[in-house]
Structures are given as structure tokens and as C-alpha cells.
């Protein structure tokens, strides 16, 4: 993880402190979330999260066998 130093005016520093306290999180976590939201809103979403994170709401939206590889019937003709 990289470290970044920034300078904040008193008003922003106070707002950051209050937000972190309200969220029961560190100021670092609050800044990371805010920066991710800003970058995402500006087309810079390069979060390398897990595939499940990217799939979001579509996970579990389909019906069928959970894992087709366990039933040999579903594997008939696979790879031919």
C-alpha cells in the first residue's frame, strides 16, 4: 500500500475528523473511500477487486445446478 501526504485547510480537516468519528473509521479509510468514489465518478474506476465484487447484483440471479462439474451427466461431450 502506498502512502500519500496531503495538506488540508482547517475546515476540511475538521470535517474529515468529524466524518471519521461518525463512521467509526480512521481518517485514512474515509479519504480512501472518498477518493475511490471521486475516481469512479470520473471514469477512473481501476479497482482490482475480486470478480464477485464486479459482478455485483447479477450473482445468484440465475437458476440451475450450483456446480455442473459434480454431475457427470452435465459433462457429457465436454471438450469434443
N, C-alpha and C positions, 0 to 999 in steps of 0.2 A: 504494500500500500504506500502511496506517495503522500508527502506532506506538503501543504501549501500554506503560506503565511499571507494574511490579508490585513489591511487597516480598515477599521470601521469608525464612523463618527459615533458620538455618544448616543444619539437617538437610535441608530441601528443596533449598536451593541446592547443597549437596554432592551430593545425589542427581541433580539436573539436570546438574551438571558431569560426573559420572561417566557418566551415560547418554549425553550428547552425545559424550563421548570414545569410549565403546564403539561408538556408531553412526557415528563419524567424521562427525559433523554439527555444525552450530552449535547453540547453546542455543536460538536463535530457532526453528530448524526443529523441534527436539524439542518446544518449547512449542506451536507451531502444530499439529503432529500430535496432541499430547495434547488440545488444545482442540477440534480437529475431531472426534476420537473421542468426547469427552465430549458435545459438542453433538449429534452424530449419535445417540448412545445415548439422548439425552433428547428425541428428536423434533425437533431443531432443525437438520436437515440442509439448509442453504441453499447448499451448494456449487454454484457456477455452472459446473461443469466441462463439458467437451465432451459431446456426445450419446453418443459412443462410450464415454466413461467411465461414463455412466449405464446403458448397455445391458449392460455387463459380460459375463457368461458367455453370453448369447444370441447375441452376434456370431459369425458363422461356423457357427451350429448348423443352418442351413437349407441345402438343396441346390438347385441351379439355376444359371442363367446368372449370371455375375458382374454384368453391367450390361446390362439388357434394351434400353436405348436404342440400342445399337450395331447391333442386328439389326432391320431394318425389319419383318420378319415379326411380331415381338412388339409393334410399334406400330400394327398394322392396327386401325382402328376407334377408336383412342385419341382422346378428346375429342368423340366423336359421341354 
